[in-house]
Amino acid sequence: MMKKLLLAILSLISNMLFAQKQKITQLLNDQLEREYTKFYDDVEKENFIITEPFRIDENNILHFGFTMIKNAGGEKMSIKRQVPLDKIEQFDKDINVYFHTLNNDVTETRTDYDQTGNIVQTKTEQTHLFFTEINKENHPNRFMKQVVKAFKKAGYDIESGY
């Protein structure tokens, strides 16, 4: 009897944490979509393509990817970022809204392509900043508070300047 009750409680907690992780990615994806729709002009929309919306995998790693056209000749770069949720210390904004880690816990892979689509180079580096590319809204305070709250409910206590 006690074992079944314990399993039921653990299952409920697990489901709640999973729901909060979905809430985190929903908030990030919704804000990026809102900015894309409201603030991007036609040229920016053509030159910025989301290739991997925000998602959290089974190992609690946040992923995001996009491609940008670099010039009129068609050269482009593709960037993929990932960071373990438990390494995120802060959620803040300067020009971009970003996550900050104490160490270089963010993996960023950049692939450059020539005008015919051939890979010119691929470079992977570790950094302490996970840029979200959310950067058009001047005062995203409400959004940022919601993200911090969702992190807290998912079991991750992060700080924010907002």
C-alpha positions, 0 to 999 in steps of 0.5 A, a space after each residue: 500500500 505504502 509503495 503504491 502511494 509513493 509511486 503515485 506521488 513520484 509519478 505526479 511530481 514527475 508529470 508536474 516537472 515535465 509540464 513545467 519544462 514544456 512551459 519553459 519552451 512554450 514561453 520561449 517559442 511564443 515570445 520569439 514567434 511574437 517578435 518575429 511576427 510583430 517586429 521583423 520586416 520582410 527581409 529579416 523574415 527571409 534571412 532568419 529561419 528557425 531550424 530547431 525551435 526551443 526544446 528540452 530533451 530527456 537529459 534536461 538540455 535546452 536546444 535551439 537552432 537557426 540559420 541566417 543568410 549572411 549576404 546577398 550572395 546567399 552565403 549563410 550560417 547555421 547555429 545550434 546552441 544547447 545548455 543543461 538546465 541545471 547549469 543555468 544561473 541567470 536569465 537576463 537581457 542586454 541587447 539579447 535575452 540570454 541565459 548565463 552559466 558560471 562556467 562554459 556550459 553552453 555548446 554552440 556549433 556554427 556551420 558556414 555555407 557558401 552560396 551553393 550550399 556547400 559547408 565552408 567550415 564548422 566550428 564548435 565552442 563552449 561559452 557561458 552565454 546562451 543567446 535566445 535571439 529574442 531581442 526586438 521587444 524593448 521591455 520583455 519584463 513580463 515574459 522574463 518573469 514568467 520564464 524564471 517562474 517556470 524554471 522555479 516550478 521545474 526545480 531550477 532556481 535561477 536569478 533575473 535582473 527583471 
